[in-house]
Amino acid sequence: MEVQVPRAAMRSIIGRKGATIKKLRQETGAHIEGEREEEGEETALLISGAPAQVCRAKAAIHQIVAESTPVSEQLCVPQRAVGRIIGRGGETVRGICRSSGAKVLCEREAEAGLAPVRVIQLSGTQKEVAAAKKLIMEKLMEEDAFRKELAQSAAARCQRKQPLGSRREMEPLPDGAPEPREEDGGSSWGEGSFLGWEDESEEPEEPPAGPEAAVPKFEVPSPDFSFQADEHLEVYISATENPHHFWVQIVGHRSLQLDKLTAEMGQYYQGSGRAAELPTVQAGDIVAAPYAADSEWYRARVLGQLENGNFDLYYVDFGDNGEAPREALRALR
């Protein structure tokens, strides 16, 4: 029997180094030969053998032709999941192309604007496009699981301070202690759970611990995120001093790491006798300190000593301020 097939499908029928056509011959028992000429859009395959063998071979070839027909498909994915699909420097999407054989093109962010979804164009054979689609759906499931973990982490958070504009009147402090300074500011917390970094160019000034004491400089460098100029980021304002000076935290894996760190610090420092008090404290020290509003433990920089004897603290992961006596501070593990 002679079967006409599209010349473009011959690569799929023959396979890599003839592997596919060899497998067809073995499974069907038929002898399959192709024409040598390369003219025209179609080529002929000659199938010989017993009637049943020829029928099986013809059906298998028609299936390969159907699967190798070029197709194009659009896939709409949530905007926030695009980063996971593309990967750092395009590493993930290149892996999807290699594994599936399909061509994967993602709509540029400038074209998508702030739309909630982005369009991904898939092209290749039906089999290749289906494989690419399956890999992308796996990434979307990973993103959904990650978002659920973020939501659970956010639900476990306590509000650190009263939101600006709705703060209660401050209760009088005992023993004539001075009122909190205005620059202590406030932070408005919602359903966020994110990692913070500090703007080194606008750090709070560190008052000296004494008239002759030098203030050690302790820098916490920000990670190199390498943001693009037109890139949109999902962030949360973790603390604010005024409209020109505030702290933002990025939604992502590092925010979950921060919550994990806070939970581990709470378990460690709230245990009796787990950490000794600090014998001496000076400006510039990074310590473990409780936060008065929620009694959790955080990393804090000592800015100096206040008139009431407490130490002025700057919580480096969040951007807000607080104070605590020396006996409440612990060495950072």
C-alpha positions as a printed NumPy array, in Angstrom:
array([[ 0.   ,  0.   ,  0.   ],
       [ 1.225,  3.501, -0.848],
       [ 0.416,  6.255,  1.685],
       [ 0.855,  9.988,  0.993],
       [ 2.087, 11.989,  3.957],
       [ 3.149, 15.652,  4.351],
       [ 6.866, 16.013,  3.802],
       [ 7.051, 18.069,  7.025],
       [ 5.835, 15.008,  8.963],
       [ 8.608, 12.732,  7.667],
       [10.983, 13.881, 10.399],
       [ 8.521, 12.687, 13.031],
       [ 7.902,  9.39 , 11.202],
       [11.595,  8.613, 10.829],
       [12.566,  9.897, 14.285],
       [15.972, 10.607, 15.726],
       [18.508,  8.46 , 13.849],
       [15.614,  6.411, 12.414],
       [14.41 ,  5.274, 15.857],
       [10.687,  5.863, 15.227],
       [10.441,  4.07 , 11.88 ],
       [12.438,  1.138, 13.278],
       [ 9.991,  0.907, 16.165],
       [ 7.046,  0.985, 13.708],
       [ 8.538, -1.895, 11.726],
       [ 9.087, -3.961, 14.867],
       [ 5.627, -3.328, 16.372],
       [ 3.594, -3.791, 13.177],
       [ 5.748, -6.369, 11.368],
       [ 5.315, -4.401,  8.129],
       [ 8.082, -3.195,  5.858],
       [ 8.021,  0.624,  5.458],
       [10.033,  2.533,  2.867],
       [ 9.955,  6.201,  1.866],
       [10.556,  7.853, -1.498],
       [13.957,  9.388, -2.126],
       [12.718, 12.397, -4.13 ],
       [12.38 , 15.683, -2.244],
       [ 9.999, 17.636, -4.489],
       [ 6.445, 18.635, -3.597],
       [ 4.711, 19.101, -0.256],
       [ 3.936, 15.392,  0.112],
       [ 5.935, 12.222, -0.113],
       [ 4.882,  8.591, -0.512],
       [ 5.466,  5.759,  1.938],
       [ 5.339,  2.195,  0.636],
       [ 4.014, -0.267,  3.225],
       [ 4.257, -4.   ,  2.504],
       [ 3.422, -7.129,  4.468],
       [ 0.405, -9.16 ,  5.509],
       [-2.946, -7.265,  5.355],
       [-3.171, -6.959,  9.134],
       [ 0.451, -5.716,  9.335],
       [-0.172, -3.094,  6.642],
       [-3.345, -1.834,  8.384],
       [-1.563, -1.499, 11.712],
       [ 1.33 ,  0.381, 10.076],
       [-1.017,  2.707,  8.171],
       [-2.97 ,  3.562, 11.359],
       [ 0.252,  4.243, 13.301],
       [ 1.575,  6.517, 10.519],
       [-1.694,  8.474, 10.373],
       [-1.507,  8.989, 14.151],
       [ 2.072, 10.295, 13.905],
       [ 1.029, 12.667, 11.092],
       [-1.871, 13.989, 13.166],
       [ 0.356, 14.538, 16.197],
       [ 3.06 , 16.251, 14.123],
       [ 0.703, 18.788, 12.534],
       [ 1.903, 22.276, 13.579],
       [-0.454, 23.93 , 16.054],
       [-0.457, 27.179, 17.977],
       [-2.195, 27.806, 21.286],
       [-2.534, 30.726, 23.672],
       [-2.426, 30.224, 27.411],
       [-3.541, 32.933, 29.858],
       [-1.745, 32.764, 33.203],
       [-1.92 , 35.004, 36.309],
       [ 0.486, 37.931, 36.141],
       [ 2.06 , 37.027, 39.491],
       [ 2.915, 33.504, 38.251],
       [ 4.886, 34.635, 35.192],
       [ 8.124, 34.996, 37.132],
       [ 7.987, 31.358, 38.211],
       [ 7.356, 30.222, 34.608],
       [10.175, 32.315, 33.143],
       [12.658, 31.728, 35.961],
       [15.835, 33.612, 36.754],
       [17.278, 34.901, 33.503],
       [14.763, 32.792, 31.529],
       [16.25 , 29.54 , 32.826],
       [12.89 , 27.839, 33.555],
       [11.187, 28.688, 30.271],
       [14.25 , 27.501, 28.332],
       [14.02 , 24.209, 30.211],
       [10.34 , 23.913, 29.238],
       [11.27 , 24.469, 25.572],
       [14.024, 21.856, 25.716],
       [11.9  , 19.241, 27.475],
       [ 8.783, 19.655, 25.337],
       [10.259, 20.682, 21.994],
       [ 7.655, 23.464, 21.745],
       [ 8.328, 27.149, 21.268],
       [ 7.168, 29.215, 24.259],
       [ 6.786, 33.   , 23.963],
       [ 5.597, 35.166, 26.845],
       [ 3.904, 38.502, 26.266],
       [ 6.238, 41.349, 27.222],
       [ 5.412, 43.084, 30.494],
       [ 5.326, 46.486, 28.769],
       [ 2.601, 45.176, 26.446],
       [ 0.652, 43.572, 29.298],
       [ 0.838, 46.651, 31.538],
       [-0.795, 45.98 , 34.907],
       [-3.288, 43.457, 33.526],
       [-4.064, 40.59 , 35.946],
       [-3.138, 37.976, 33.318],
       [-0.353, 37.5  , 30.789],
       [-0.618, 35.646, 27.484],
       [ 1.817, 32.821, 26.7  ],
       [ 2.029, 31.649, 23.087],
       [ 2.786, 27.938, 22.524],
       [ 3.686, 26.562, 19.1  ],
       [ 4.887, 23.201, 17.799],
       [ 3.299, 19.825, 17.216],
       [ 0.236, 18.795, 19.2  ],
       [ 2.405, 16.534, 21.317],
       [ 5.007, 19.255, 21.937],
       [ 2.395, 21.884, 22.81 ],
       [ 0.612, 19.463, 25.15 ],
       [ 3.914, 18.665, 26.892],
       [ 4.752, 22.371, 27.287],
       [ 1.265, 23.083, 28.603],
       [ 1.622, 20.304, 31.191],
       [ 4.95 , 21.717, 32.42 ],
       [ 3.473, 25.23 , 32.682],
       [ 0.473, 23.921, 34.633],
       [ 2.875, 22.268, 37.073],
       [ 4.511, 25.67 , 37.641],
       [ 1.084, 27.244, 38.211],
       [ 0.314, 24.583, 40.831],
       [ 3.648, 25.353, 42.538],
       [ 2.699, 29.051, 42.565],
       [-0.73 , 28.285, 44.074],
       [ 0.882, 26.185, 46.815],
       [ 3.359, 28.985, 47.505],
       [ 0.561, 31.573, 47.727],
       [-1.352, 29.394, 50.189],
       [ 1.778, 29.137, 52.321],
       [ 2.119, 32.932, 52.199],
       [-1.515, 33.355, 53.249],
       [-1.08 , 30.952, 56.174],
       [ 2.031, 32.828, 57.236],
       [ 0.208, 36.167, 57.005],
       [-2.695, 34.859, 59.087],
       [-0.291, 33.976, 61.892],
       [ 1.07 , 37.525, 62.075],
       [ 0.071, 39.973, 64.773],
       [-0.374, 43.673, 64.092],
       [ 2.781, 45.371, 65.327],
       [ 1.333, 48.856, 65.83 ],
       [-1.922, 50.735, 65.53 ],
       [-2.462, 51.919, 61.919],
       [-1.686, 55.563, 61.288],
       [-4.776, 57.721, 61.75 ],
       [-6.451, 55.3  , 64.16 ],
       [-3.924, 55.089, 66.982],
       [-5.214, 55.04 , 70.541],
       [-4.082, 57.608, 73.068],
       [-0.806, 56.539, 74.639],
       [-1.146, 55.356, 78.233],
       [ 0.953, 57.33 , 80.74 ],
       [ 4.284, 55.678, 81.421],
       [ 5.29 , 54.844, 85.018],
       [ 8.029, 56.563, 87.027],
       [ 7.847, 59.741, 84.972],
       [ 9.368, 58.129, 81.87 ],
       [ 9.39 , 60.431, 78.818],
       [ 6.688, 60.088, 76.192],
       [ 7.619, 58.141, 73.032],
       [ 9.331, 60.242, 70.414],
       [ 7.436, 61.273, 67.292],
       [10.076, 59.736, 65.083],
       [ 9.203, 56.313, 66.454],
       [ 6.427, 56.494, 63.878],
       [ 3.931, 53.742, 63.281],
       [ 3.416, 50.928, 60.853],
       [ 0.212, 49.877, 59.18 ],
       [-0.003, 46.105, 58.923],
       [-2.453, 44.261, 56.772],
       [-2.449, 40.75 , 55.378],
       [ 1.209, 40.91 , 54.431],
       [ 4.156, 38.747, 55.346],
       [ 7.225, 39.982, 53.627],
       [10.948, 40.465, 53.953],
       [12.245, 43.963, 54.518],
       [15.454, 45.731, 53.782],
       [16.523, 49.136, 54.94 ],
       [17.331, 52.161, 52.854],
       [20.953, 52.778, 53.816],
       [20.767, 56.313, 52.429],
       [18.084, 57.355, 54.921],
       [18.939, 55.44 , 58.08 ],
       [17.903, 56.861, 61.455],
       [20.782, 58.655, 63.101],
       [22.571, 56.674, 65.779],
       [23.055, 58.781, 68.914],
       [26.362, 58.088, 70.702],
       [26.243, 55.939, 73.832],
       [28.356, 58.454, 75.752],
       [30.272, 61.688, 75.308],
       [33.462, 59.883, 74.261],
       [32.025, 56.672, 72.83 ],
       [32.551, 55.989, 69.141],
       [29.528, 54.626, 67.305],
       [30.399, 51.377, 65.475],
       [28.889, 51.102, 61.998],
       [27.044, 47.837, 61.433],
       [25.752, 47.515, 57.892],
       [23.171, 44.993, 56.719],
       [23.588, 45.029, 52.918],
       [20.529, 44.526, 50.775],
       [20.512, 41.494, 48.459],
       [21.266, 42.187, 44.795],
       [17.818, 41.797, 43.265],
       [18.826, 43.298, 39.868],
       [15.434, 44.825, 39.138],
       [14.633, 46.005, 35.634],
       [13.604, 49.641, 35.142],
       [10.081, 48.752, 33.989],
       [ 9.571, 45.75 , 36.271],
       [ 6.54 , 45.646, 38.579],
       [ 7.057, 44.143, 42.036],
       [ 4.536, 42.964, 44.594],
       [ 5.558, 44.722, 47.792],
       [ 4.173, 45.675, 51.19 ],
       [ 4.886, 48.798, 53.226],
       [ 6.107, 47.406, 56.551],
       [ 6.791, 50.697, 58.333],
       [ 6.486, 54.388, 57.565],
       [ 7.849, 57.562, 59.079],
       [ 6.424, 60.008, 56.548],
       [ 5.41 , 59.935, 52.857],
       [ 9.06 , 60.391, 51.864],
       [10.583, 57.83 , 54.233],
       [ 9.148, 54.339, 54.474],
       [10.161, 50.694, 54.242],
       [ 8.914, 48.123, 51.743],
       [ 9.127, 44.352, 51.885],
       [ 8.988, 42.062, 48.859],
       [ 6.433, 39.278, 48.631],
       [ 8.198, 35.981, 48.002],
       [10.241, 33.113, 49.355],
       [12.37 , 35.407, 51.509],
       [ 9.269, 36.66 , 53.327],
       [ 8.505, 33.077, 54.334],
       [12.113, 32.723, 55.501],
       [11.638, 35.825, 57.643],
       [ 8.514, 34.38 , 59.268],
       [10.348, 31.103, 59.871],
       [13.206, 33.044, 61.478],
       [10.771, 34.929, 63.741],
       [ 9.089, 31.698, 64.837],
       [12.431, 30.027, 65.58 ],
       [13.638, 33.076, 67.525],
       [10.45 , 32.988, 69.609],
       [10.901, 29.315, 70.43 ],
       [14.558, 29.83 , 71.331],
       [14.459, 33.046, 73.354],
       [11.183, 32.413, 75.204],
       [12.559, 29.163, 76.608],
       [13.807, 29.506, 80.157],
       [17.574, 29.688, 80.465],
       [18.131, 29.267, 76.718],
       [20.024, 32.54 , 76.279],
       [21.936, 34.582, 78.831],
       [21.462, 38.31 , 79.343],
       [23.963, 40.637, 77.707],
       [26.533, 41.933, 80.223],
       [27.165, 45.091, 78.195],
       [25.275, 46.84 , 75.418],
       [26.526, 49.676, 73.236],
       [25.334, 51.603, 70.186],
       [25.749, 49.641, 66.973],
       [25.202, 46.211, 68.546],
       [22.829, 43.852, 66.751],
       [20.801, 41.965, 69.347],
       [17.738, 39.794, 69.784],
       [15.025, 41.967, 71.263],
       [11.33 , 41.538, 72.142],
       [ 8.787, 43.852, 70.557],
       [ 6.424, 45.361, 73.129],
       [ 3.297, 45.225, 70.957],
       [ 3.323, 41.479, 70.287],
       [ 5.995, 40.013, 72.633],
       [ 7.697, 38.332, 69.688],
       [11.482, 38.367, 69.228],
       [13.226, 40.164, 66.373],
       [16.633, 41.298, 65.203],
       [17.343, 44.853, 66.338],
       [20.153, 47.395, 66.162],
       [20.949, 49.352, 69.317],
       [20.87 , 53.094, 68.511],
       [21.75 , 54.326, 71.986],
       [20.432, 54.742, 75.519],
       [17.354, 56.815, 76.397],
       [16.904, 59.062, 79.417],
       [14.765, 56.431, 81.148],
       [17.635, 53.906, 81.   ],
       [16.089, 51.791, 78.245],
       [17.887, 51.206, 74.968],
       [16.593, 52.743, 71.749],
       [16.14 , 49.933, 69.19 ],
       [15.768, 49.844, 65.416],
       [14.159, 46.617, 64.149],
       [16.241, 46.027, 61.024],
       [13.878, 43.59 , 59.284],
       [10.831, 45.874, 59.528],
       [11.999, 49.492, 59.78 ],
       [10.229, 50.563, 62.973],
       [11.571, 51.528, 66.403],
       [11.087, 50.466, 69.996],
       [12.81 , 50.397, 73.341],
       [13.707, 47.812, 75.965],
       [15.763, 47.585, 79.167],
       [19.167, 45.88 , 79.043],
       [17.925, 42.793, 80.932],
       [15.366, 42.155, 78.164],
       [18.011, 41.956, 75.4  ],
       [19.796, 38.779, 74.36 ],
       [22.83 , 37.931, 72.282],
       [21.844, 37.12 , 68.702],
       [22.311, 33.405, 68.116]])
